[in-house]
């Protein structure tokens, strides 16, 4: 007999079972608890399990069928099952809306949460007295109901009400905690796709909170099954009418101990099954069935052989854009955008326009207001003291507001927002259904949109099983499926790797060109600007500080942010000189000379804000290749000579980027060859002489 080697056995085992199903864990992944904690945990488990084991030793297991077949046991058993099922349904119908309401923020919500939990903390008998005082024959409501011929107390209805009163808080507390801590970004994504409140709740919020809902429902059902005190105080103990299993166990324990133990065993068994059902991964079991749920929601199209599984560079963009698979949409559907608002809470004041079919990039430091502009355009924030107009249609203004999802504006943010509980095809179908498209047509159009972005082979895959690049493609297909006139990209490529960013950039460029979309782009990547943007708007501290054609802004930046984005050093000081011989006086008194301004007219220069007023704040923009480094000041009379200390070196392609700190405390960058670094013995902390070419220095006025 051939014996399997130790290396073959794990390989065959991993072929039969997924890696996550393997029970063995390596030593490096173990995280043991302190010994005292483990001992206390075992004692705690014994405190729970031992009483159950002790009771099990007293149960007459062989006579269990005969004991449960008695009329009294049968009546109690079936009454408990009926009332528990009814009360659980009522708990779900009333408790889910209550939990959703309590998960929101509104005046008095803290008090409301306390009241919702109160029945869990009060003694059951007190709960029964409270119900009797309200719905009893002489209660404040019960007396009137009795006059109408609707007696409540001491009836089966009273049993159900008692169970609802004591068990619904378990569902509400469990679900409310999950809803309050949920990630609301997926709901925002759903609203931006056009989903109304009911669709968001039913298809997004509750499905994502399904584990908490299931556990809360199980706890409510188990609590109803074991309810005793409130029932006996409010409903009494009438066999076949109000005597549930807990009451029957209590009454039988003295005259018929065997029957009471048998009923107790059944009660514990039912409770165990109810709670155990909430620990099962039902979605995984359903997925293992032939034609599982994900397969029914979206069956994938046959993958093209040239497409890679991750939608990477081998995804075959040519086939994705073929006429047979491209969604039926005309060109030139973009519309001009006007956004003007003042959001005092965020200190953002913006007024910008984007021409129809054009691409404008918003750039600026973090917190400058870029995402705020995107949210206002998409309808996720109000345009206070302003208006949003798209193609002549007022979307937001005095007396007018078109909610998100109804603006023909598609928003993609840093988080793709792919719904993890749906298939990829289901994600795109959801967007189309939000727009009122019939299901059959929505499925066909969704497949076409996925094919157009090269993701049709992912149609049946779960939304939670996608890579970053795949999720970005699916999110783009879902957004474009809504037929937008304006596409807003709020850094959707920031978390992607270089290859995925390149493919996504190419895909966005192609789709916008094909459909003539107006594009508002937020990015921190120069490649995004050069590949996609025709114009650039620079925001800083909630204000527009620079704007113009992309090539001009990048070639001659006037703001600190763009200068640093392009690798240009920014030296601050005051203007010293005029347009013909501009200079910048540094705080140390040294003057940096720059190149003369171009031959523009004074009016054109003023329009660009480039008039140099001596003594006014200004900056000198120094590209890294304009800086030469020496051990000592060179001979001759170079105009711009500064002394700096090396603070860091970094490889930048074939060159080395040297970071320096000047005597004035300002920073400068120089690009030199690796040979120069070795020849000059450049290292961190070394003092060097920096010679700056005046013809490459641009001196501009600095805005306040």
N, C-alpha and C positions, 0 to 999 in steps of 0.2 A: 504494500500500500504506500502510495506516495504521500509524504507529509508536506503540508503547506508551510512555506517559510513565513517567518514573522513579517517580512516586507510585503508578501503577496496578500496576506490576510486582510490588512487594513485597506489595500487597494480594492479588493473585491467587495469588501463591506461598504466602502464609500461609493462604489458603483451602484449598489442596491439602495442605499439610503442617502438623502441629502446630508451635506456636511453639518447643517444645523441640528440634525436629528441625532448625531453621535453623542452618547452620554459621556464619553471620556474627555477630559480636559487636561491640557498640558500643565506642568508644574508652574510655568511662567504666568499662566492665566488665573491661578488660584488666588483667592483673597479670603483667607480664613478669618473667622470671628475670634475674639478673645475667648479663652477657655471659660471664664466665669459667665460670659454672655451665653455661650452654648449650654452650660449647665442650667442656668436659669430658664433658658428656652425649653429645655427638656422638662424641667419641673412644671413650667406653664402648660406644656402639652399634656403632661400627666394629669394636671388638675382638670383638664377638659375631657380627656379620653377615659380615665379610670372610672368615673361615675357611670359612663355609658357601658363600659365593660362589666361593671358590677351589676347593673340592671340586666344586662344580657344573660348573666348566669342564673337569674331568677325566672326568666321567661321559659314557659313550657313550649319549646319550639315544635315538638312533635304533635302537640294538641292545638297548635295555632289555627289551622283551618276550622276546627270545630268551635273554638272559642270565638272566632270572628264571624261565624255563621249564625250566632244567636240574634234574635230580632232586635234587641237593644243595641248590640254592637253594629249591626248593619245600618240601623237608623242613624246612629251617631256618625258613622263613617261617611255615608252618602250625603248627609246634611252638611258635614264639614266640607266635603269636596265641592258641593254645589255653591254654598255660601262663599267659600274662598275664591272660587273662580269668578263669581259675580263681583265680589268686592275688589279683586285684583283688576278686573276690567275697568271698574269705576276709578280705582286709584290711577291707572294709566291715563284714562280719559281726562281726569281732573288734575292729576299730579304733574303730567308733562307740561301743560301750559303754565301751571303755577311755578314749576322749576325754571322754565324759560323766562318768566317774568321776574323772578327773584334773582336771576343771573345778571340782569341789567342794573344799571345805576339810575336811581330816581329818588326823589325825596322820600324818606321814611322806609327805604328798603331794608335797613338794618333792623328796625323794629319788626318788619314783616318777616324777616328770616328767623328772628327769635320766636315769634308766634307760630311759625310753621314747624319748628322743632319742639315746641312745648309739649305736645302729646307724647313724645318719646320719653320725656323725663318724669312725667307725673305718674303716680301709681295707677294701675289699670282700674282699680275700684273707684278712684276719684274720677277717672274718665267716664266710667259708667254713671256715676252720680251726676256729672255735668250733662251727659246726654239725657238722663232721666229728667233733670230740671228743665231741659229745653224742649224735648220731644215726648216726655211722659204725658200721661192722661191729664195731669194738672200743670204741665209745663207751659212756658210762654208761647210756644208754637203748637205743642201737642194738643192742648185743649181745643184750639180752633180747628185743627185737623180732625179731631175726634167728632166735632160737630158736623163736619163735612162728610163723615163716614169713612175717614181714613185713619184708623188707629195704628200707631207705630209701636209703642212699647209692648214688650212681651209677645213679639211676633217674629217670624223669620226675617222680616224686613229690619227689625231692630238688631238682629244678629249681624246682618250685612253692614248696617250703619256703624255699629260698634267696631267691626273689623276695619272699615275704611278709616275711622277716626284714629285708631291706634297704629295702623300700618302705612297709611299714605305718607306720613313724614319720612319714613325710611326711603321711599322712592324719591321724594322731593329733595332730601338732603344729598343723596348720592348723585342724582342727575344734576342738581344745581351746582354742586362743587365742580363737576366735570365741565359744565357749560361755562362757568365763570373763569376757569383756567384755560379755556380752549384758545387755540390760535385763530384769531378772527380774520386773518389775511385771506383764507380760502373763501370766507363769506363775502369779503370785499371783492374778490375776483369774480364770484358768482354775480354780485350786483352789477359789476362793470360789464358783464356779458348780457345783462338785461333781465336777470331773474328777479321776480317779485318777492315780497316777504314770505308768502306761503311756499313758493318753490325753494327758496333758500332754506327755510326751516325743514321742509319735508325731505329734500333731496341732498342737502349738504350738512346742515347742523346735526340733525338727529342721526343720520347714518354714521357720521364720524363719532358721535357720542353713543353709539349702539352698545359697546361694552358696559358703560355706566348705566344705561337704560336697562339692559338685561339684568345686571346685578341688583339694581334698585328694585326692579319688578320681582326678582326672586326673593329679595329680603321682605318686600311687602307681602308676597304670597306666603312665605314661611311664617311671618308674624301673624297673619290672619289665621293660618292653620293652628297656631298655638295660642290664640287669644282666649283668655279665661275671665279675668276680673271684670272688665267692662261689659262682657256679655252677660254674666250672671247678675250684675247689678242693674242692667238696663233691659235685658231680654228675659231673664229668669231661666228656668231649667225645665222645660216641658218636652218630654220625649217626642221625637219626630218633628218638633216645631222649632225649639231653640236649644236643645241639648246637643251641642257639638261634641267632638271627641275629647277635648280637654275637660269639659264638664262631666262627661260620662266616665272618664278615667278617675276623676276626683270622687264621684259618687260610688263607683264600683270598687274602690281600693279597700274598703272595709268589709263589704259583704261578699265580694268576688274578686280576690286579689289576682287570680290567674287571668281573668278577662281584662282587668285594668292594665296588667303588664303587657298583655297581647296588644291592646289598643295603643299603649305607649310605644311599643316596638314599631308598630305600623306608622305612628306619627313621626317617630325619629327617622324611619326609613324614607318617608315621603319628604321630610325636610332635607335629608341628605341628598336625595336625587335632585331636588329643586336647586339647591346651592351648587351641587356638582355640575349641573348643566351650564352654569354661567362660566365655568373654567374651561370649557371645551372650545377649541378654535373651529367654530362651525363653518367659517368661510373657507378654511383649508379643506375640510371634509367635503364641502360642496364642490370645490375645485377639483377634487380627485374623482368625482363622478364623471361618467362619459357625457360629453357635451355640457360641461359645467357652466356655472353662471357667467364667468368671464367670456367663455366661448360663445354663449348665447347673446351676450350684450354686444360683442363685436368680434366677428370671425375675420381673421386676417386675410388679406389678399395674398396670393402667391408672391413671395419675395423675389425681386429681380436679382439675377445672379451677380450683377456688378455692385450691389449694395452691401455694405458692411453692416454687421448687426448693431453697431452703435451709431449709425448715421454719421460716421466720420468722413474723412476725406474721400473715401471710396464709395460714397453713397450715390454717385452717379447723378449729378445735377442735370445732365442733359435729358435723361428720361423723366426726371421729375417735372420738367417744364414742357413735356410733349403735349401737343394739342389734344390727344385722346384722354389725358388724365387731368389736365388743368381745369380748375373750376370754371363754370361758364360765367364770365364776368367781363364787362367792357373795360376799355382803357379810359384814362382821363377822368376817373371818378373822384379825385381829390378836390377839396374845396379850401378856399382861403380861410385862415383862422385869425381872429383878433381877440387877444386876452389883455384885459386891463383891470386891475383890482388892487386893493389895499387891505391886507390881512394884518390887523393890529396885533392879534394874539401872537403871531409869529414874526412881526416886524418885517413884512415883505410887501414891497410896492413895485409892481411890474406893469409895464405897458409894452407889448410886443405884437408884431404881426408876422404871419407866415403865409407866403403866397401859395396859391393852389398848385399842387403837384411839386412843391419845392421841399427841400430838407433843411431844417434849421437845427443846429446843435446848441444845447444849453450846457455850459460848462461853468465851473467855479468850485471853490473849496467846499468841504462838507459843512452843511448848515447854512448855505447861502440862499436857499429857497428854490432849488431846482425841482425837487420832488413836490413841493407845494404848488408850483406852476402846473405840473403834470396832473396833480389831483384836482386842481380847479378846472382844468380843461376837460378832464374826464367826468366831472360831476361828483367827485368824492368829497370836495370841499366847496363851500359857498364863496362866490366872488364878491366879497364885501366891498361896498362903495365902488363897484365897477360892473363890468359885463363881459360875457364870453359870446362871441358871434362866430358861427361856422357857416360859410357859404351864404351869408345874408340872413341866416336863421338865428334868432337870439336864443341862446341856450341858458343863459343866466344873466339876469339884470333886474331892474326894478319891476316887480310884479310878474316876472317870468322866471321859471326854473324847470328845466327838463332834466329828469333824474338820470343817473348813470345807467348805461345800457340802452337808453333811448336816444342817444345823441349822435349815433353813427361814429362814435369815437372808440377805438380799441386801445386798451392800456396793457402794456407788458412791463412788469416791474422786476426787481432783482430776484424775487422768488417767482419761479414760473407759475406756481399756484395750480399745478396739475392735481386734480382730485384723485387721491390715492384709493378711494373706495370704488372707483369706476375704472372701466377699461379705457384704453387710449381712444378707441372709437367712441365709447360712451361719453368721454370728455367733449369731443367735438360735436356729437349729437346734442348734448346738453345745451351748448351755445346756440345751436340752430333752433332747438325747441323753445328756448327763451325768446327767440324772435318770431315765434308763432308758426314755424315751419312744421308741416305734418311729418309724422315719424318716418314713413317710408321715404319721402323726399329728403328728410334730414339725414338718414343713413347713407343714401347715395351721394349727397353733397359732402358729407363728412369724409367718405372714402376718397372723393376727388381732392379735397383739401389736404388730406394726409399724403396722397400721391404727389401733390404739387410741392410739398416740402420734403419729399423723399422719406416718408415715415409710414407708408402704407403697410409695410411688413410688421409694424408694431401694433396693428389695430386691436388684436385680441389680448395684448399684454396689459397687465395691471398698471395703473398710473403710479403706483408706489414702487414699481420694479424698473424704473428708467434711470439711465445715467443723466448727468447734467446736460450734455449736448442733446440727448434724445428728448428730455423734458422741455428744453428750449424750443425745439422744433415743433413738438406737439402744442405747446402754448401759442406759438406763432400761427399754426394752422387753425387752432380754435379761435384765436382773435380775428383772423382774416375771414373766417367762416361767417361772421356776423355782417359782412359787407360794409366795413367802415369807410368813411371819407377822410378820417384823420387817424393816423397810427402814432401812438405815443409810446416811446421806448425809454423807460426809466432804468437804465443800466441793466438790461436783462442779460447781458453777456459778461458781467463783472465776475461771476463765479466760475466761468468756463475756462478750460485750458486753451493754450494757444491755437491748437488745431481746430477745436470746436468753435472758438471765436472767429477764426478765419472763415469756416464754413457758414456760420450763422450770419456773418457780415455779408458774404456773397449772396446768401439766400434772401436777406432783407433787401439788398440792393436790387436783385432781380425782380422780386415780387412788387416792390414799389414802382419800378420802371414799367413793368407789364401793366399795372393797374393805374398808374398815374397818381398814386396815393400822396397825400400831404404827410410829411413825417416830421415829428418833433422828437429829437433825440437827446438824451442825457447820457453823458459819458465822461470818463477821465482818460480815455485812450486816444492818443494822437492818430493812431491808425484808423479808428472809427471816424475821426474828423475828416481825414484825407480821403477815405474811401466812400463816405456816405454824405457828408454835410456840404451844402453849397454856401451856407452862411453860418456864422457863429455868434452867439450871444453869451457874454460873460456876466455872471452874477457874483456879487460879493456883498455879504451882509444884507441880503434882501433887496439889492438895487442892481440895475443894469449899469455896469461900469465900462463896457466895451462891446461893440458889435460891428460886424462887417463881413465881407466875403472871407471864406475860410483861408484862402491863400494869403491874403493881405494880413489877416489877424495873426496867423502863425509866423509869417515872415517878419513882421514888424509889430510885435506885441506892445501894447500900451499899459497892460495891467500886470501886476506882480504874478498872478496865478498863471496866466498864459506864458509869461516869460519862463517861469520855473517848469511849466509843463513841457516846453520845448527845449529845456536844458540851458536857457539863458540866465546868466547871473544878473541880479538886480541890486544896484548900488544906490542908496538914497542920500539926498542932500538938497541943496538949493541951486537954482539956476544961476549960472555965471556966464554971461555972454548972450549973443543973439543968434538968429537963425543962420546967419552966414558963418559964424564961428561959435557953435554951441559948446557949453561946458557945464560941469556940475561940481560945485564946491562941496567936498565931504566935510563931516564934522571936525576932522583934524585940521582942516584948512587946505588940504591938497585939492587940486583941481583936475578933474578927469575931462579931457577934451574929446569931443565926438565929431562925427562927420557932419558937414553942412546939410541943412534940410534941402529937399528936392526943390525944383523950380515951380512948385504949385503957387497959385495966386494966394494972396493974403486971405481972401474969402474962403477958399478951399481949405487952407490951413486952419482957419478959425473954426470951420465946420467940423473938422476932425478933432478939434480941441488941442492942436499942436502948437499954438502960439507960445513962445518962450518969453516969460516975463522975468527979468533979473530979480533975484531975491525970493521968487516964488518956489514952493516945493517942487522938486523934480526927481527923476530917476535916470540912471544911466544903464542901458541894456547892453550887456557884454556877452556875446556868444563865446562858448568855451574854446573855439579854435582861434579866437582873437587874442588869447593870452599865451605868452611865451615865458618860460621859467628859466632863471639863471641862478647860479650860486651867489654871484655878486652883481651889482649894477653894471650893465654893459657900457662900453665906451661910446662916445657920441652924445647925442642929445635927444634920446627918446622922450616924447611928450608925456606919456603916461607910465610912471614907474611907481609901484607900490610894494611894500614888504608884507609878506604873509607867512603864516605858519601852517604846515601841512596837517590836516586833521583826518584825512582818509584817502585811500586809493581804491579804485574799483575798475575792473576790466570792462571795457565797452567796445565790443567788436575787436578790431585790430589795434585800437588805441587804449590808453589808460586814462580814466577820468580822475583828476587830482582835485580834492576838495581842500580849500584854503580858508583860513580865518585872517582877515586883515587887521591892521593896528586899530582901526576904528570899531572893531567888533563885527563888521559886516563880512559876508561870506562870498567867496568867488570860486568858480570852477574853471579848470584848464584841461584841455585834451592834448595829451602828448603821446609820443611813441614809447614802447617798452624799452627801446634802446636809450632814449633820453632819461627815463627813470633810472636805469642802471648807471648811465654816465654821470648824472648829477647826484647819485646816491640819495634819491628822494625817498623819504620814509616819514612816518607819522612823527610829528613834533619838530621836524627840521624847518629852519627858517630859509625861505627862498625869496628871490627878487622876481616880481611879476611885472612884465612889460606888456602893456595893452595897446594894440593897434588902434589908433584914433579913427581910421577910416571904417572900422567895423563896429564902432561904438555909436549907439543911437541915444541921444538925450531927448527926453520928452517930459512934459509937465505931468506932475502927479496929482490925481484928483483927490480931494479931501475925503 
